[in-house]
Amino acid sequence: MLKFILPVLFLMKFKKNWGVAQTGLMFSSFLFSLGFYHNFYIYELGFSIGVDYVGGIMIYLSLWIMSMVLLSSQKVKNLQNFSSSFVVVNLLLLVFLILTFSSMDYIMFYISFEASLIPTLILILGWGYQPERIQAGVYMFFYTLAFSLPLLGSLLICYFSKGSTIINLSEAMHYESYLEKLLYMSTILAFLVKLPMFMFHLWLPKAHVEAPVAGSMILAGVLLKLGGYGLIRVLVLFQEVNKEFCWLWVSLGLIGGVWISLMCLRQVDMKSLIAYSSVAHMSLVLCGLVVFSWWGLAGGVILMVGHGLCSSGLFCLANIVYERMGSRSLFINKGLLSFMPSMGMWWFLLSVSNMASPPSLNLLGEISLIISVLSWSKVSMLGVSLLSFFSAAYTLYMYSLSQHGVFYNSLYSCCSGKTCEYMVLFLHWFPLNVLILNSNLLLI
């Protein structure tokens, strides 16, 4: 794995030359993709790091989204807004993400999981838009920190009782009933906040609205996946206890997802709407993972990848509109179809992918997750059907309100889109709709 981590560190030397950094990241993701053509369970082992199926997919997603981030943040470079520091912070975040997804040890996983918070905070505080970004940063920081300290405690207890924190060697924990439940709660809550689950999601819309486009894309594309990936890793330790609490998480996921979908229908800020839709999608992932079925695991991973690409693309679109209009309000951003006609197609393509239409990965993931949740309990059919319906409802609301109607009188003509922006949007959309052709790779 060091052959992927060290080049990313070396790219920091080219912080003033954005072209080299972008090309380097694209080339790294291409080289990493060449490593998928084999049938080993774990590969690239050494120094407590290694890649398995799920980790490999997530690292590839991180490299891909990060190369998109630099492409879509050209405004930082053009305005000379500390552009070299911006590249360094992004590459540092990428290194921590690669370490997190390739850690073979729980303690190392915890450290790199927490370390990824610092560059994200710097991105929000340094390149955010409004003065409220400080409050958003504090929300994100303290939500994550408060719930991840118990996680460290439970991992240390695991180490002292079992003598090892190697991920694939750690066996299920067996303690007295109340202690096991306490350990389970303290371990799982850190990842539920990061996912974010309904009731622990307040930091997410704030962070998204205040973050620059790079912060939003990396938050939606990769950092929310840390929660799902962490759950896949730690739920193995608590198989017996999870059976008792499974109903709680599935209920919260479905009810919370429907509630958040209804909240999406009354948002007037584009970014806020896309951020809340992330919570609704990830609640379905939570249901799939805690049910402990093969369909649930595969569907969770597929939906995480699909949502990462789709949500990141939508944030990029919202930013393109914000740079032209100077506002993200849906009251002002009307009639974009006549104002920026060629962007209308990308709005449509990414919106329909967001509501899980064929042939997007979101469809494959949602079908798998719906199968897993319904096989667990037939009663959940009501929640799942409402979730699917409102998912389409708020996406259509966003698309129709922004694209149709008469555009705002004080706006003047401007360029519909730059080549660079079209390329970023295409590179989000293409894997999202083409990876379904090779679903064996993602169905693990």
FITIKE-852001 format. One record per residue (C-alpha): x negated, y negated, z negated. Coordinates in steps of 0.1 Angstrom, whole numbers, padded with zeros to 4 digits, always signed. Example, Ala and Ser with C-alpha at 12.3 -4.5 7.8 and 13.67 -1.06 7.14 Angstrom:
BEGIN
-0123+0045-0078-0137+0011-0071
END
This chain:
BEGIN
+0000+0000+0000-0029-0023-0005-0034-0026+0032+0000-0045+0033-0005-0065+0001-0040-0078+0008-0032-0092+0043-0003-0112+0028-0026-0126+0002-0051-0135+0030-0024-0153+0049-0024-0179+0021-0057-0191+0035-0038-0203+0066-0013-0223+0046-0019-0254+0068-0014-0234+0100+0023-0223+0100+0019-0205+0133-0007-0181+0120+0013-0174+0088+0045-0166+0108+0027-0144+0133+0009-0126+0105+0041-0119+0087+0058-0106+0119+0028-0084+0126+0028-0071+0090+0064-0061+0093+0057-0044+0127+0028-0024+0112+0049-0014+0082+0077-0002+0104+0052+0022+0121+0050+0040+0088+0086+0053+0089+0080+0081+0114+0075+0110+0091+0094+0131+0066+0075+0127+0033+0094+0117+0002+0066+0094-0011+0037+0080+0009+0010+0053+0007+0003+0064-0029-0025+0049-0050-0031+0025-0079+0004+0033-0094+0021+0021-0062+0037+0041-0034+0067+0039-0011+0097+0062-0010+0128+0060+0013+0146+0033-0006+0115+0013-0015+0103+0014+0021+0136+0000+0035+0135-0028+0009+0099-0038+0016+0106-0039+0053+0137-0061+0046+0115-0084+0025+0088-0088+0052+0114-0094+0078+0134-0120+0058+0103-0138+0047+0091-0142+0084+0126-0156+0091+0123-0180+0062+0092-0197+0075+0108-0199+0110+0139-0216+0097+0121-0240+0073+0105-0261+0101+0119-0293+0085+0095-0289+0056+0066-0287+0080+0078-0316+0102+0084-0340+0072+0050-0329+0057+0070-0321+0024+0041-0303+0007+0042-0278+0035+0010-0259+0026+0023-0254-0010+0056-0242+0004+0038-0214+0024+0018-0204-0006+0049-0201-0029+0067-0180-0003+0038-0157+0003+0033-0153-0035+0070-0144-0038+0066-0118-0010+0036-0102-0028+0057-0098-0060+0086-0084-0041+0064-0058-0023+0049-0049-0057+0083-0045-0072+0097-0022-0045+0065-0001-0044+0059+0003-0082+0057+0039-0094+0056+0028-0130+0085+0013-0150+0063-0013-0168+0047-0025-0136+0081-0026-0120+0094-0048-0149+0064-0072-0147+0067-0077-0109+0105-0079-0112+0101-0108-0137+0072-0124-0118+0094-0129-0087+0115-0153-0107+0087-0179-0110+0082-0186-0073+0120-0187-0068+0122-0213-0095+0094-0234-0080+0113-0232-0046+0145-0245-0061+0129-0272-0083+0104-0283-0057+0123-0283-0024+0159-0283-0036+0184-0310-0025+0203-0326-0054+0192-0337-0089+0214-0308-0103+0187-0284-0091+0171-0286-0125+0203-0273-0142+0206-0246-0115+0170-0235-0121+0175-0234-0158+0207-0213-0154+0189-0188-0132+0158-0186-0154+0177-0181-0187+0203-0157-0174+0176-0135-0160+0152-0138-0190+0178-0134-0217+0190-0101-0203+0157-0087-0192+0140-0088-0227+0161-0058-0239+0151-0040-0207+0114-0043-0218+0123-0030-0252+0141+0001-0239+0112+0008-0214+0087+0007-0243+0109+0030-0264+0110+0054-0234+0072+0052-0232+0066+0060-0269+0091+0088-0269+0083+0105-0236+0046+0094-0232+0050+0083-0196+0068+0056-0176+0060+0070-0142+0092+0066-0123+0096+0101-0107+0082+0119-0138+0105+0103-0164+0133+0126-0174+0167+0118-0187+0168+0103-0222+0184+0123-0251+0188+0105-0284+0216+0102-0310+0248+0090-0294+0248+0053-0305+0211+0048-0298+0214+0062-0263+0243+0039-0256+0224+0009-0269+0194+0018-0248+0217+0023-0217+0233-0011-0222+0200-0030-0228+0184-0013-0197+0213-0018-0172+0223-0053-0181+0191-0069-0167+0200-0054-0133+0237-0063-0135+0228-0099-0139+0204-0098-0110+0230-0080-0088+0250-0102-0099+0281-0085-0114+0313-0104-0121+0311-0123-0154+0273-0126-0151+0274-0144-0117+0275-0180-0127+0239-0187-0120+0242-0175-0084+0264-0202-0067+0245-0229-0086+0211-0216-0075+0223-0212-0039+0239-0246-0036+0208-0264-0050+0181-0243-0033+0165-0252+0001+0173-0229+0030+0142-0208+0022+0154-0203-0014+0190-0194-0003+0178-0169+0024+0153-0151+0001+0178-0151-0028+0206-0136-0007+0184-0115+0015+0161-0098-0010+0164-0110-0047+0200-0097-0051+0187-0064-0039+0164-0062-0068+0194-0055-0090+0207-0027-0068+0172-0012-0064+0166-0014-0102+0199+0004-0109+0189+0032-0085+0157+0036-0104+0169+0034-0140+0203+0052-0138+0183+0085-0134+0173+0081-0171+0209+0078-0184+0229+0104-0165+0250+0116-0194+0258+0082-0209+0266+0068-0175+0295+0092-0171+0311+0077-0202+0307+0040-0190+0312+0046-0153+0349+0035-0155+0339+0002-0170+0315-0008-0142+0338+0004-0114+0368-0015-0129+0347-0047-0134+0333-0043-0099+0367-0039-0081+0387-0064-0102+0358-0089-0102+0353-0085-0065+0390-0093-0058+0389-0123-0082+0358-0137-0066+0373-0132-0031+0402-0153-0042+0378-0180-0055+0361-0179-0020+0394-0190-0005+0393-0223-0025+0357-0233-0019+0350-0265+0001+0312-0261+0002+0299-0238+0029+0269-0226+0009+0291-0220-0022+0315-0199-0002+0288-0177+0013+0272-0174-0022+0305-0162-0038+0310-0138-0009+0277-0122-0019+0291-0115-0054+0321-0098-0038+0299-0076-0016+0275-0066-0043+0303-0056-0066+0312-0028-0042+0275-0017-0042+0277-0015-0080+0307+0008-0078+0290+0031-0053+0258+0033-0074+0274+0041-0108+0296+0068-0094+0265+0089-0088+0275+0104-0054+0254+0108-0024+0278+0087-0003+0276+0060-0030+0238+0058-0030+0235+0059+0009+0263+0033+0012+0248+0011-0014+0214+0010+0003+0230+0004+0038+0253-0024+0025+0223-0040+0007+0204-0041+0039+0234-0053+0060+0243-0079+0035+0207-0091+0033+0205-0098+0070+0241-0111+0074+0241-0134+0044+0207-0148+0051+0218-0156+0087+0249-0174+0074+0228-0195+0050+0205-0203+0080+0236-0214+0100+0249-0235+0071+0215-0252+0069+0215-0259+0106+0248-0277+0103+0236-0295+0071+0206-0309+0089+0228-0323+0117+0257-0336+0096+0241-0344+0063+0269-0326+0045+0280-0290+0037+0316-0299+0030+0342-0281+0051+0363-0313+0051+0336-0331+0071+0323-0301+0091+0353-0295+0112+0355-0290+0150+0319-0277+0152+0330-0258+0183+0332-0290+0203+0303-0307+0184+0278-0278+0186+0293-0255+0212+0265-0230+0216+0262-0224+0178+0299-0213+0179+0289-0179+0192+0265-0173+0163+0290-0185+0138+0314-0159+0152+0290-0130+0154+0277-0134+0119+0312-0141+0105+0326-0109+0119+0296-0090+0106+0302-0105+0072+0337-0090+0072+0323-0055+0081+0334-0052+0117+0318-0026+0141+0290-0021+0150+0274-0039+0120+0256-0021+0092+0281-0036+0067+0309-0014+0082+0288+0018+0078+0279+0008+0042+0315-0001+0033+0329+0031+0047+0304+0052+0027+0311+0032-0005+0349+0034+0000+0346+0072+0004+0325+0074-0028+0348+0052-0049+0380+0070-0037+0366+0104-0043+0359+0093-0079+0395+0080-0085+0425+0076-0062+0437+0047-0083+0408+0025-0071+0424+0025-0036+0444-0006-0047+0413-0026-0056+0393-0014-0026+0421-0023-0001+0425-0058-0017+0387-0063-0016+0386-0054+0021+0416-0076+0030+0403-0107+0012+0368-0102+0026+0383-0107+0060+0405-0136+0047+0378-0158+0033+0355-0152+0063+0382-0162+0087+0390-0192+0065+0353-0203+0067+0351-0197+0104+0384-0213+0115+0381-0243+0092+0345-0251+0103+0348-0244+0140+0383-0256+0149+0401-0289+0145+0391-0325+0154+0355-0334+0144+0348-0363+0121+0350-0397+0139+0317-0411+0126+0296-0382+0139+0276-0389+0171+0263-0364+0197+0232-0344+0188+0213-0314+0200+0233-0282+0196+0204-0261+0186+0167-0256+0190+0151-0225+0206+0135-0217+0172+0169-0217+0155+0185-0194+0181+0156-0170+0177+0160-0169+0139+0197-0162+0143+0191-0135+0169+0165-0118+0147+0191-0117+0119+0219-0104+0141+0200-0079+0162+0188-0054+0135+0222-0059+0117+0240-0045+0147+0214-0021+0162+0203-0002+0131+0236+0016+0130+0224+0035+0161+0199+0052+0139+0219+0056+0107+0199+0088+0097+0171+0065+0086+0194+0046+0062+0217+0075+0051+0186+0089+0033
END
